[in-house]
Amino acid sequence: MFPIGDENPTEHRPGMTWALLLAIAAAWLLVQGAGFDAAALVASVCNLGLVPGEVTRMAPVGEAVPMGLGWACVVDREPINALTPLTSMFLHGSWGHILGNALFLYVFGDNVEDVMGHARFLAFYVVCGLAAALAHVALQPASPIPTVGASGAISGVMGGYLVMFPRARVRMYIPPIFLFHFPAWLVLLYWFVLQVLAGLPQLTMLRQDPAGGVAVWAHVGGFVAGVVLVRFFTHPERLARRQAAARAELLRRYV
C-alpha cells in the first residue's frame, strides 16, 4: 500500500520539491552509477553514507562490513565523515529505494513547501534529515554499517503534513488494482506506528543491527522532528489560507 496523490491543491509551484527530486536523481545517476556500476554504488555508500561508528569514533578503524560480491566497507577516520549525515540524504541503495522515497516526497512535499516557501522548506527538510540521522546514531552509536537515503528528511515532511493537513484526502494504491481514499491522519499515523513496531527489536540487547537493513529509528526521529518543528517554519497567513481551502475542498467533494 502506497500513496499516489492527494486532494489538496496548492497555491504555488513546488520549485524546491522538484529541485530536491532532481538533486536526488542526479546523485543516483552521476555519483552512484544508477545502480548499474557496482564499484560506484559501493564506493558512494561506504564513503558518503552515514556510518554511526565513524561519526562517534566508537567503531574501530579497519572494521569491515561485507557488501556482497567481494566488496566491503571499512571503517576509517576521513574528514568527510563529519558531513555524511548530510551527504547520505541524497544517496540510495537501489532503484526501489529511490523510487519509493521520490514518490513520498512528490505526494507530500508540495503542500508543505506551499505553506513554508522555498527557502524555509529546504531548511526544514535538511533539519529533519539531520534529526533523523541523530536518532539513528543515538540508537546505533558503534555501528559500522553505512546507511543512505532521503527517508529521514521525507519522514519529517510527512510529520509536517500531518500537523497542517490532517483531514486532507490521500489516494492510496493497494496492489493489484485497488484504489482508496483515506484521511491523511490515518495514512500517516498508520505509517508511523509501523515504523515504531519495526524498530522495537533494536531497543533490546538481543539485536543491535538495523532491522531488515532499514534505519527505522531514523524514520521515527525525522517524523517526530517534523511534527515538533513545522510550526517554526510555516508562514501563518499561508497556512490559514491553505487550511481554509482544504476545508472548502472537503465540503465540495463530500458534503
TORKOL-4160 file (C-alpha; in steps of 0.2 Angstrom, whole numbers, padded with zeros to 4 digits, m for minus):
255
<pt num="1" X="0000" Y="0000" Z="0000"/>
<pt num="2" X="0007" Y="0017" Z="m0005"/>
<pt num="3" X="0001" Y="0035" Z="m0009"/>
<pt num="4" X="0000" Y="0040" Z="m0027"/>
<pt num="5" X="m0008" Y="0058" Z="m0024"/>
<pt num="6" X="m0019" Y="0069" Z="m0013"/>
<pt num="7" X="m0034" Y="0080" Z="m0014"/>
<pt num="8" X="m0025" Y="0095" Z="m0008"/>
<pt num="9" X="m0022" Y="0109" Z="m0021"/>
<pt num="10" X="m0008" Y="0121" Z="m0019"/>
<pt num="11" X="m0006" Y="0140" Z="m0022"/>
<pt num="12" X="0012" Y="0140" Z="m0028"/>
<pt num="13" X="0023" Y="0129" Z="m0039"/>
<pt num="14" X="0034" Y="0117" Z="m0028"/>
<pt num="15" X="0050" Y="0123" Z="m0035"/>
<pt num="16" X="0061" Y="0117" Z="m0021"/>
<pt num="17" X="0052" Y="0100" Z="m0020"/>
<pt num="18" X="0057" Y="0097" Z="m0038"/>
<pt num="19" X="0074" Y="0103" Z="m0035"/>
<pt num="20" X="0077" Y="0091" Z="m0022"/>
<pt num="21" X="0070" Y="0077" Z="m0033"/>
<pt num="22" X="0082" Y="0082" Z="m0046"/>
<pt num="23" X="0097" Y="0083" Z="m0034"/>
<pt num="24" X="0092" Y="0065" Z="m0028"/>
<pt num="25" X="0091" Y="0059" Z="m0046"/>
<pt num="26" X="0107" Y="0067" Z="m0051"/>
<pt num="27" X="0116" Y="0059" Z="m0036"/>
<pt num="28" X="0109" Y="0042" Z="m0041"/>
<pt num="29" X="0113" Y="0043" Z="m0059"/>
<pt num="30" X="0130" Y="0053" Z="m0059"/>
<pt num="31" X="0138" Y="0048" Z="m0042"/>
<pt num="32" X="0130" Y="0030" Z="m0039"/>
<pt num="33" X="0130" Y="0024" Z="m0057"/>
<pt num="34" X="0111" Y="0022" Z="m0057"/>
<pt num="35" X="0114" Y="0005" Z="m0048"/>
<pt num="36" X="0122" Y="m0002" Z="m0063"/>
<pt num="37" X="0140" Y="0001" Z="m0058"/>
<pt num="38" X="0144" Y="m0009" Z="m0043"/>
<pt num="39" X="0160" Y="m0001" Z="m0039"/>
<pt num="40" X="0152" Y="0017" Z="m0039"/>
<pt num="41" X="0137" Y="0011" Z="m0029"/>
<pt num="42" X="0148" Y="0003" Z="m0016"/>
<pt num="43" X="0160" Y="0017" Z="m0015"/>
<pt num="44" X="0147" Y="0030" Z="m0013"/>
<pt num="45" X="0138" Y="0021" Z="0001"/>
<pt num="46" X="0154" Y="0017" Z="0010"/>
<pt num="47" X="0162" Y="0035" Z="0008"/>
<pt num="48" X="0147" Y="0046" Z="0008"/>
<pt num="49" X="0134" Y="0036" Z="0018"/>
<pt num="50" X="0131" Y="0038" Z="0037"/>
<pt num="51" X="0141" Y="0026" Z="0047"/>
<pt num="52" X="0137" Y="0029" Z="0065"/>
<pt num="53" X="0153" Y="0022" Z="0072"/>
<pt num="54" X="0163" Y="0033" Z="0061"/>
<pt num="55" X="0154" Y="0049" Z="0067"/>
<pt num="56" X="0155" Y="0044" Z="0085"/>
<pt num="57" X="0173" Y="0036" Z="0083"/>
<pt num="58" X="0166" Y="0021" Z="0093"/>
<pt num="59" X="0169" Y="0009" Z="0078"/>
<pt num="60" X="0187" Y="0003" Z="0077"/>
<pt num="61" X="0197" Y="0008" Z="0062"/>
<pt num="62" X="0198" Y="m0006" Z="0050"/>
<pt num="63" X="0182" Y="m0015" Z="0054"/>
<pt num="64" X="0175" Y="m0021" Z="0038"/>
<pt num="65" X="0156" Y="m0024" Z="0033"/>
<pt num="66" X="0154" Y="m0036" Z="0019"/>
<pt num="67" X="0144" Y="m0028" Z="0004"/>
<pt num="68" X="0142" Y="m0043" Z="m0007"/>
<pt num="69" X="0152" Y="m0049" Z="m0022"/>
<pt num="70" X="0168" Y="m0047" Z="m0014"/>
<pt num="71" X="0166" Y="m0029" Z="m0008"/>
<pt num="72" X="0167" Y="m0022" Z="0009"/>
<pt num="73" X="0165" Y="m0005" Z="0018"/>
<pt num="74" X="0180" Y="m0002" Z="0030"/>
<pt num="75" X="0179" Y="0010" Z="0045"/>
<pt num="76" X="0190" Y="0025" Z="0043"/>
<pt num="77" X="0193" Y="0042" Z="0051"/>
<pt num="78" X="0192" Y="0053" Z="0035"/>
<pt num="79" X="0187" Y="0071" Z="0037"/>
<pt num="80" X="0172" Y="0068" Z="0025"/>
<pt num="81" X="0164" Y="0058" Z="0039"/>
<pt num="82" X="0158" Y="0074" Z="0048"/>
<pt num="83" X="0147" Y="0078" Z="0033"/>
<pt num="84" X="0139" Y="0061" Z="0030"/>
<pt num="85" X="0123" Y="0065" Z="0040"/>
<pt num="86" X="0120" Y="0077" Z="0025"/>
<pt num="87" X="0128" Y="0068" Z="0010"/>
<pt num="88" X="0119" Y="0052" Z="0015"/>
<pt num="89" X="0102" Y="0061" Z="0012"/>
<pt num="90" X="0105" Y="0061" Z="m0007"/>
<pt num="91" X="0110" Y="0043" Z="m0009"/>
<pt num="92" X="0101" Y="0027" Z="m0011"/>
<pt num="93" X="0104" Y="0009" Z="m0012"/>
<pt num="94" X="0093" Y="0003" Z="m0026"/>
<pt num="95" X="0080" Y="0008" Z="m0039"/>
<pt num="96" X="0066" Y="0003" Z="m0027"/>
<pt num="97" X="0073" Y="0013" Z="m0013"/>
<pt num="98" X="0075" Y="0029" Z="m0023"/>
<pt num="99" X="0058" Y="0027" Z="m0032"/>
<pt num="100" X="0049" Y="0024" Z="m0016"/>
<pt num="101" X="0057" Y="0040" Z="m0007"/>
<pt num="102" X="0054" Y="0050" Z="m0023"/>
<pt num="103" X="0035" Y="0046" Z="m0023"/>
<pt num="104" X="0033" Y="0050" Z="m0005"/>
<pt num="105" X="0042" Y="0067" Z="m0007"/>
<pt num="106" X="0032" Y="0071" Z="m0023"/>
<pt num="107" X="0015" Y="0067" Z="m0014"/>
<pt num="108" X="0018" Y="0076" Z="0002"/>
<pt num="109" X="0032" Y="0089" Z="m0001"/>
<pt num="110" X="0022" Y="0101" Z="m0012"/>
<pt num="111" X="0009" Y="0105" Z="0001"/>
<pt num="112" X="0022" Y="0108" Z="0015"/>
<pt num="113" X="0033" Y="0119" Z="0003"/>
<pt num="114" X="0017" Y="0128" Z="m0002"/>
<pt num="115" X="0015" Y="0134" Z="0017"/>
<pt num="116" X="0033" Y="0137" Z="0020"/>
<pt num="117" X="0040" Y="0144" Z="0004"/>
<pt num="118" X="0055" Y="0138" Z="m0005"/>
<pt num="119" X="0069" Y="0143" Z="0007"/>
<pt num="120" X="0061" Y="0138" Z="0023"/>
<pt num="121" X="0055" Y="0121" Z="0016"/>
<pt num="122" X="0073" Y="0117" Z="0011"/>
<pt num="123" X="0079" Y="0122" Z="0029"/>
<pt num="124" X="0065" Y="0111" Z="0036"/>
<pt num="125" X="0070" Y="0097" Z="0025"/>
<pt num="126" X="0088" Y="0097" Z="0030"/>
<pt num="127" X="0085" Y="0100" Z="0049"/>
<pt num="128" X="0073" Y="0085" Z="0049"/>
<pt num="129" X="0086" Y="0074" Z="0039"/>
<pt num="130" X="0099" Y="0079" Z="0052"/>
<pt num="131" X="0087" Y="0075" Z="0066"/>
<pt num="132" X="0084" Y="0058" Z="0058"/>
<pt num="133" X="0102" Y="0055" Z="0057"/>
<pt num="134" X="0105" Y="0060" Z="0075"/>
<pt num="135" X="0091" Y="0047" Z="0081"/>
<pt num="136" X="0099" Y="0033" Z="0071"/>
<pt num="137" X="0117" Y="0037" Z="0078"/>
<pt num="138" X="0110" Y="0038" Z="0095"/>
<pt num="139" X="0102" Y="0021" Z="0094"/>
<pt num="140" X="0117" Y="0013" Z="0085"/>
<pt num="141" X="0132" Y="0023" Z="0090"/>
<pt num="142" X="0145" Y="0010" Z="0087"/>
<pt num="143" X="0138" Y="0003" Z="0071"/>
<pt num="144" X="0150" Y="0001" Z="0057"/>
<pt num="145" X="0135" Y="m0001" Z="0044"/>
<pt num="146" X="0133" Y="0013" Z="0032"/>
<pt num="147" X="0115" Y="0020" Z="0029"/>
<pt num="148" X="0109" Y="0030" Z="0015"/>
<pt num="149" X="0093" Y="0038" Z="0009"/>
<pt num="150" X="0081" Y="0053" Z="0010"/>
<pt num="151" X="0069" Y="0043" Z="0021"/>
<pt num="152" X="0073" Y="0053" Z="0037"/>
<pt num="153" X="0071" Y="0070" Z="0029"/>
<pt num="154" X="0055" Y="0065" Z="0020"/>
<pt num="155" X="0048" Y="0057" Z="0036"/>
<pt num="156" X="0050" Y="0075" Z="0043"/>
<pt num="157" X="0040" Y="0082" Z="0028"/>
<pt num="158" X="0026" Y="0069" Z="0032"/>
<pt num="159" X="0026" Y="0074" Z="0050"/>
<pt num="160" X="0024" Y="0092" Z="0045"/>
<pt num="161" X="0010" Y="0087" Z="0033"/>
<pt num="162" X="0001" Y="0078" Z="0047"/>
<pt num="163" X="0001" Y="0093" Z="0058"/>
<pt num="164" X="m0005" Y="0105" Z="0044"/>
<pt num="165" X="m0017" Y="0095" Z="0034"/>
<pt num="166" X="m0023" Y="0080" Z="0045"/>
<pt num="167" X="m0040" Y="0079" Z="0035"/>
<pt num="168" X="m0034" Y="0080" Z="0018"/>
<pt num="169" X="m0038" Y="0065" Z="0007"/>
<pt num="170" X="m0024" Y="0054" Z="0001"/>
<pt num="171" X="m0026" Y="0042" Z="m0013"/>
<pt num="172" X="m0018" Y="0025" Z="m0009"/>
<pt num="173" X="m0015" Y="0011" Z="m0021"/>
<pt num="174" X="m0016" Y="m0006" Z="m0014"/>
<pt num="175" X="m0010" Y="m0019" Z="m0027"/>
<pt num="176" X="m0015" Y="m0027" Z="m0038"/>
<pt num="177" X="m0029" Y="m0015" Z="m0043"/>
<pt num="178" X="m0037" Y="m0007" Z="m0028"/>
<pt num="179" X="m0038" Y="0012" Z="m0026"/>
<pt num="180" X="m0044" Y="0020" Z="m0010"/>
<pt num="181" X="m0045" Y="0037" Z="m0002"/>
<pt num="182" X="m0040" Y="0039" Z="0016"/>
<pt num="183" X="m0038" Y="0055" Z="0028"/>
<pt num="184" X="m0020" Y="0060" Z="0029"/>
<pt num="185" X="m0020" Y="0057" Z="0048"/>
<pt num="186" X="m0025" Y="0039" Z="0046"/>
<pt num="187" X="m0012" Y="0036" Z="0032"/>
<pt num="188" X="0002" Y="0045" Z="0041"/>
<pt num="189" X="m0001" Y="0038" Z="0059"/>
<pt num="190" X="m0003" Y="0021" Z="0052"/>
<pt num="191" X="0014" Y="0023" Z="0043"/>
<pt num="192" X="0022" Y="0030" Z="0059"/>
<pt num="193" X="0016" Y="0015" Z="0070"/>
<pt num="194" X="0023" Y="0003" Z="0058"/>
<pt num="195" X="0040" Y="0011" Z="0059"/>
<pt num="196" X="0039" Y="0011" Z="0078"/>
<pt num="197" X="0034" Y="m0008" Z="0078"/>
<pt num="198" X="0048" Y="m0012" Z="0066"/>
<pt num="199" X="0061" Y="m0003" Z="0077"/>
<pt num="200" X="0056" Y="m0010" Z="0094"/>
<pt num="201" X="0068" Y="m0025" Z="0092"/>
<pt num="202" X="0083" Y="m0013" Z="0090"/>
<pt num="203" X="0079" Y="m0007" Z="0108"/>
<pt num="204" X="0084" Y="m0024" Z="0115"/>
<pt num="205" X="0101" Y="m0030" Z="0118"/>
<pt num="206" X="0097" Y="m0046" Z="0108"/>
<pt num="207" X="0098" Y="m0036" Z="0091"/>
<pt num="208" X="0110" Y="m0022" Z="0088"/>
<pt num="209" X="0109" Y="m0021" Z="0069"/>
<pt num="210" X="0096" Y="m0011" Z="0059"/>
<pt num="211" X="0080" Y="m0022" Z="0056"/>
<pt num="212" X="0080" Y="m0028" Z="0038"/>
<pt num="213" X="0094" Y="m0016" Z="0033"/>
<pt num="214" X="0082" Y="m0001" Z="0036"/>
<pt num="215" X="0086" Y="0013" Z="0049"/>
<pt num="216" X="0068" Y="0014" Z="0055"/>
<pt num="217" X="0073" Y="0024" Z="0070"/>
<pt num="218" X="0079" Y="0037" Z="0058"/>
<pt num="219" X="0061" Y="0037" Z="0051"/>
<pt num="220" X="0054" Y="0039" Z="0068"/>
<pt num="221" X="0066" Y="0053" Z="0073"/>
<pt num="222" X="0063" Y="0063" Z="0056"/>
<pt num="223" X="0044" Y="0061" Z="0058"/>
<pt num="224" X="0044" Y="0067" Z="0076"/>
<pt num="225" X="0056" Y="0082" Z="0071"/>
<pt num="226" X="0043" Y="0087" Z="0058"/>
<pt num="227" X="0029" Y="0086" Z="0070"/>
<pt num="228" X="0038" Y="0097" Z="0083"/>
<pt num="229" X="0047" Y="0109" Z="0071"/>
<pt num="230" X="0034" Y="0113" Z="0057"/>
<pt num="231" X="0026" Y="0127" Z="0066"/>
<pt num="232" X="0043" Y="0136" Z="0067"/>
<pt num="233" X="0045" Y="0136" Z="0048"/>
<pt num="234" X="0027" Y="0140" Z="0041"/>
<pt num="235" X="0020" Y="0156" Z="0036"/>
<pt num="236" X="0005" Y="0158" Z="0047"/>
<pt num="237" X="m0005" Y="0168" Z="0034"/>
<pt num="238" X="m0001" Y="0155" Z="0020"/>
<pt num="239" X="m0006" Y="0141" Z="0032"/>
<pt num="240" X="m0023" Y="0149" Z="0036"/>
<pt num="241" X="m0027" Y="0151" Z="0018"/>
<pt num="242" X="m0022" Y="0133" Z="0014"/>
<pt num="243" X="m0032" Y="0126" Z="0028"/>
<pt num="244" X="m0047" Y="0136" Z="0023"/>
<pt num="245" X="m0045" Y="0130" Z="0005"/>
<pt num="246" X="m0043" Y="0112" Z="0011"/>
<pt num="247" X="m0059" Y="0113" Z="0021"/>
<pt num="248" X="m0068" Y="0120" Z="0006"/>
<pt num="249" X="m0062" Y="0106" Z="m0005"/>
<pt num="250" X="m0068" Y="0093" Z="0008"/>
<pt num="251" X="m0085" Y="0101" Z="0009"/>
<pt num="252" X="m0087" Y="0102" Z="m0010"/>
<pt num="253" X="m0082" Y="0084" Z="m0013"/>
<pt num="254" X="m0090" Y="0075" Z="0002"/>
<pt num="255" X="m0105" Y="0086" Z="0008"/>
